């Protein structure tokens, strides 16, 4: 059984520097119109749960160059909820760029649908972004928290083994499958670098003067593609440069790209948000 506790949420938010008040046990009441009556799990924390459950269960999909996660969020997972993941049989699709093998997945929290979507292994980068016109060489010369063209935000993070180990614990994972000092093994989970987008998006909102207390936003969907070959080569203290920008000037639709040691991106993602007031 995987019962979500506040400790799991606290470990996840501390490991990823996610300071969203929705997860803070002391300040969730400060959110204007908060209907959840308590803290909720991080969206990326649920993604890590999906990743590690698939890994520990022995996925039938053969590894390819890219892993893709496509999620739609339905209901939050809260303290006391039991998490259960259901994964459907795989299907292969072919395009002129290569193949993708996909499994449909459903995550329930205490029997209630929390998120639905797909896990894929892909031959190609299936998520595009206007930010791909930038290069690692360009952005590595910029200062952390640089704001470009009034909307593109640079956040610099580091791959920290201790944080990754704690993050794995927040999702009920066996951390020795990923990190084991006695075996000289460090394999970062895919959702560790992906999750660092959360603090980048939050800091961008603060830089632009967005009020996260009076006008909070919640996730609607995430579509993320990560390069497995690059991920396997990451080491402790590698620098991750993340750019965040709106898609076609829509403040609720963001694109994110992250670079580490290669001129090609480690990941490319699209995230859609919705003001909490719209949901209410």
C-alpha positions as CSV (number, residue, x, y, z in Angstrom):
1,X,0.0,0.0,0.0
2,X,1.2,3.5,-0.8
3,X,-0.5,5.9,1.6
4,X,0.4,9.6,1.0
5,X,1.5,11.5,4.2
6,X,2.5,15.1,4.8
7,X,6.0,13.8,5.3
8,X,6.0,12.5,1.7
9,X,4.8,15.9,0.5
10,X,7.4,17.8,2.6
11,X,10.2,15.7,1.3
12,X,9.2,16.2,-2.3
13,X,8.8,20.0,-2.0
14,X,12.1,20.4,-0.1
15,X,14.0,18.1,-2.6
16,X,12.8,20.2,-5.6
17,X,12.6,23.7,-4.1
18,X,8.9,23.8,-4.9
19,X,7.5,26.5,-2.6
20,X,3.9,26.5,-3.9
21,X,1.6,27.1,-1.0
22,X,-0.7,24.3,-2.0
23,X,1.9,21.9,-0.4
24,X,2.8,23.9,2.7
25,X,1.1,22.5,5.8
26,X,1.5,25.8,7.6
27,X,0.3,28.2,4.9
28,X,-2.2,26.4,2.6
29,X,-4.9,28.4,4.3
30,X,-3.4,31.6,2.9
31,X,-4.5,30.7,-0.6
32,X,-7.5,32.7,-1.6
33,X,-10.5,30.4,-2.1
34,X,-8.5,27.2,-1.6
35,X,-11.2,24.4,-1.8
36,X,-8.9,21.5,-0.9
37,X,-9.0,21.9,2.9
38,X,-5.4,20.8,3.3
39,X,-2.2,20.2,1.4
40,X,-2.1,18.3,-1.9
41,X,0.7,16.3,-3.5
42,X,3.0,17.9,-6.0
43,X,2.0,17.3,-9.7
44,X,5.6,16.3,-10.4
45,X,5.7,14.1,-7.3
46,X,2.8,12.1,-8.8
47,X,4.8,11.9,-12.0
48,X,7.8,10.4,-10.1
49,X,5.4,7.9,-8.5
50,X,4.3,6.9,-12.1
51,X,7.9,6.6,-13.3
52,X,9.1,4.5,-10.4
53,X,6.1,2.2,-10.3
54,X,6.6,1.5,-14.0
55,X,10.3,0.9,-13.4
56,X,9.8,-1.4,-10.4
57,X,7.1,-3.3,-12.1
58,X,9.3,-4.1,-15.1
59,X,7.9,-2.2,-18.1
60,X,7.2,-4.3,-21.2
61,X,8.3,-1.4,-23.4
62,X,11.8,-1.5,-24.7
63,X,14.0,1.5,-23.9
64,X,14.5,4.1,-26.6
65,X,16.4,7.4,-26.8
66,X,13.5,9.4,-25.3
67,X,10.9,8.9,-22.6
68,X,7.7,10.8,-22.9
69,X,5.1,11.5,-20.2
70,X,1.8,13.0,-21.2
71,X,-0.5,13.7,-18.2
72,X,-4.0,15.3,-17.7
73,X,-4.8,16.2,-14.1
74,X,-8.3,15.4,-12.8
75,X,-8.3,15.5,-9.0
76,X,-5.6,16.2,-6.4
77,X,-4.0,13.5,-4.3
78,X,-4.3,14.5,-0.6
79,X,-2.8,13.4,2.7
80,X,-4.3,10.0,3.6
81,X,-5.0,9.0,0.0
82,X,-3.8,5.6,-1.2
83,X,-2.1,5.8,-4.6
84,X,-2.7,3.1,-7.2
85,X,-1.4,3.0,-10.8
86,X,-3.0,1.1,-13.6
87,X,-1.1,0.6,-16.9
88,X,-2.6,-0.7,-20.1
89,X,-0.9,-2.9,-22.7
90,X,1.6,-1.2,-25.0
91,X,1.0,-0.1,-28.6
92,X,3.5,0.9,-31.3
93,X,2.9,3.8,-33.6
94,X,5.1,4.8,-36.6
95,X,5.8,8.2,-38.1
96,X,8.3,9.5,-40.6
97,X,10.5,10.5,-37.6
98,X,10.5,7.1,-36.1
99,X,8.6,4.8,-33.7
100,X,6.9,5.4,-30.4
101,X,5.7,2.7,-28.1
102,X,2.9,3.8,-25.7
103,X,1.1,2.7,-22.6
104,X,-2.0,4.4,-21.4
105,X,-2.0,4.9,-17.6
106,X,-4.5,5.8,-14.9
107,X,-3.5,7.0,-11.4
108,X,-6.2,6.9,-8.7
109,X,-6.0,8.4,-5.2
110,X,-8.3,6.4,-2.8
111,X,-10.2,5.1,-5.8
112,X,-10.8,8.6,-7.3
113,X,-9.2,9.4,-10.6
114,X,-6.2,11.7,-10.0
115,X,-4.5,11.8,-13.4
116,X,-4.6,10.0,-16.7
117,X,-2.3,10.0,-19.7
118,X,0.4,8.1,-21.5
119,X,3.9,6.8,-20.9
120,X,5.9,6.4,-24.1
121,X,9.3,5.4,-25.3
122,X,10.2,7.3,-28.5
123,X,12.9,7.4,-31.2
124,X,12.6,11.2,-31.5
125,X,12.0,14.4,-29.5
126,X,8.2,14.5,-29.6
127,X,7.8,17.9,-27.8
128,X,8.9,21.0,-29.6
129,X,9.5,24.6,-28.3
130,X,10.3,28.0,-29.5
131,X,13.1,28.0,-26.9
132,X,15.1,25.5,-29.0
133,X,16.4,28.4,-30.9
134,X,18.6,29.1,-27.9
135,X,21.8,27.0,-27.2
136,X,23.5,25.8,-24.0
137,X,26.5,28.0,-24.9
138,X,24.3,31.1,-25.0
139,X,22.4,30.6,-21.8
140,X,25.3,29.3,-19.7
141,X,26.9,32.8,-20.0
142,X,23.8,34.5,-18.6
143,X,23.2,35.2,-14.9
144,X,20.8,33.0,-13.0
145,X,17.2,34.5,-13.0
146,X,17.9,36.5,-16.1
147,X,14.6,37.7,-17.8
148,X,14.9,37.9,-21.6
149,X,12.5,39.8,-23.8
150,X,10.2,40.5,-20.7
151,X,8.9,36.9,-20.7
152,X,11.7,34.3,-21.0
153,X,13.1,33.3,-17.6
154,X,16.4,31.5,-17.0
155,X,16.7,29.4,-13.8
156,X,19.9,27.5,-13.0
157,X,19.7,24.4,-10.8
158,X,22.2,21.6,-9.9
159,X,21.8,17.9,-9.9
160,X,22.2,16.9,-6.3
161,X,22.4,13.2,-5.4
162,X,21.1,13.8,-1.8
163,X,18.0,15.6,-3.1
164,X,17.4,12.9,-5.7
165,X,17.5,10.2,-3.0
166,X,15.0,12.1,-0.8
167,X,12.8,12.8,-3.8
168,X,12.7,9.0,-4.5
169,X,11.6,8.4,-0.9
170,X,8.7,10.9,-1.4
171,X,7.3,8.6,-4.2
172,X,7.7,5.3,-2.3
173,X,10.6,4.2,-4.5
174,X,13.5,1.9,-3.7
175,X,16.3,4.4,-4.0
176,X,19.0,1.7,-4.4
177,X,17.6,0.9,-7.8
178,X,18.8,4.4,-8.8
179,X,21.5,5.4,-6.3
180,X,23.8,3.1,-4.4
181,X,27.1,4.3,-3.1
182,X,28.4,0.8,-2.3
183,X,27.8,-0.2,-6.0
184,X,29.2,3.1,-7.3
185,X,25.8,3.7,-9.0
186,X,24.1,7.1,-9.6
187,X,21.2,7.0,-12.0
188,X,18.9,10.0,-11.6
189,X,15.2,9.3,-12.0
190,X,13.7,11.1,-15.1
191,X,11.4,13.2,-12.9
192,X,14.2,14.7,-10.8
193,X,15.4,17.1,-13.6
194,X,11.9,17.4,-14.9
195,X,10.6,18.4,-11.4
196,X,13.0,21.3,-11.2
197,X,10.8,23.0,-13.7
198,X,8.4,23.7,-10.8
199,X,10.7,26.1,-9.0
200,X,11.7,27.7,-12.3
201,X,8.1,28.4,-13.1
202,X,7.3,29.7,-9.6
203,X,10.4,32.0,-9.6
204,X,9.4,33.3,-13.0
205,X,5.9,34.1,-11.7
206,X,7.4,36.0,-8.7
207,X,9.8,37.9,-11.0
208,X,6.9,39.0,-13.1
209,X,5.0,40.2,-10.0
210,X,2.3,37.5,-10.1
211,X,0.5,37.0,-6.8
212,X,0.6,33.3,-6.0
213,X,-1.6,33.8,-2.9
214,X,-4.5,35.7,-4.4
215,X,-4.3,34.3,-7.9
216,X,-2.9,30.7,-7.6
217,X,-2.8,28.3,-10.5
218,X,-3.2,24.6,-10.8
219,X,-1.9,22.1,-13.4
220,X,-4.2,21.1,-16.2
221,X,-1.7,19.0,-18.2
222,X,2.0,18.2,-18.7
223,X,3.7,16.9,-21.8
224,X,7.4,16.2,-21.3
225,X,10.1,14.5,-23.3
226,X,13.5,13.6,-21.8
227,X,16.7,12.3,-23.5
228,X,17.6,9.0,-21.8
229,X,21.1,8.9,-23.2
230,X,21.9,12.2,-21.6
231,X,20.2,11.4,-18.4
232,X,22.3,8.3,-18.0
233,X,25.5,10.4,-18.1
234,X,24.5,13.0,-15.5
235,X,26.6,13.3,-12.4
236,X,26.3,15.0,-9.1
237,X,26.7,18.8,-9.3
238,X,26.0,18.9,-13.0
239,X,24.5,22.3,-13.9
240,X,21.0,22.3,-15.3
241,X,19.9,25.5,-17.2
242,X,16.2,25.8,-17.6
243,X,14.3,28.4,-19.8
244,X,10.6,29.0,-19.2
245,X,8.4,31.1,-21.6
246,X,4.8,31.5,-22.5
247,X,3.4,29.8,-25.6
248,X,2.0,32.5,-27.9
249,X,1.8,35.0,-25.0
250,X,-0.7,32.8,-23.1
251,X,0.3,33.1,-19.4
252,X,-1.4,29.7,-18.6
253,X,0.5,27.8,-21.3
254,X,4.2,27.5,-20.7
255,X,7.1,25.9,-22.5
256,X,10.3,24.7,-20.7
257,X,13.6,23.5,-22.1
258,X,16.6,22.2,-20.0
259,X,20.2,21.9,-21.0
260,X,23.0,20.2,-19.0
261,X,26.2,19.1,-20.8
262,X,25.1,18.9,-24.4
263,X,24.1,21.5,-27.0
264,X,20.9,19.4,-27.5
265,X,18.4,19.7,-24.7
266,X,18.1,17.2,-21.9
267,X,14.3,17.7,-21.9
268,X,11.6,19.7,-23.6
269,X,8.2,20.2,-22.1
270,X,4.8,22.0,-22.3
271,X,2.7,22.7,-19.2
272,X,-0.8,24.0,-19.1
273,X,-2.2,25.7,-16.0
274,X,-5.5,27.1,-15.0
275,X,-6.3,29.8,-12.4
276,X,-7.9,28.3,-9.3
277,X,-10.7,30.9,-9.7
278,X,-11.7,29.4,-13.0
279,X,-12.0,25.9,-11.5
280,X,-14.1,27.3,-8.6
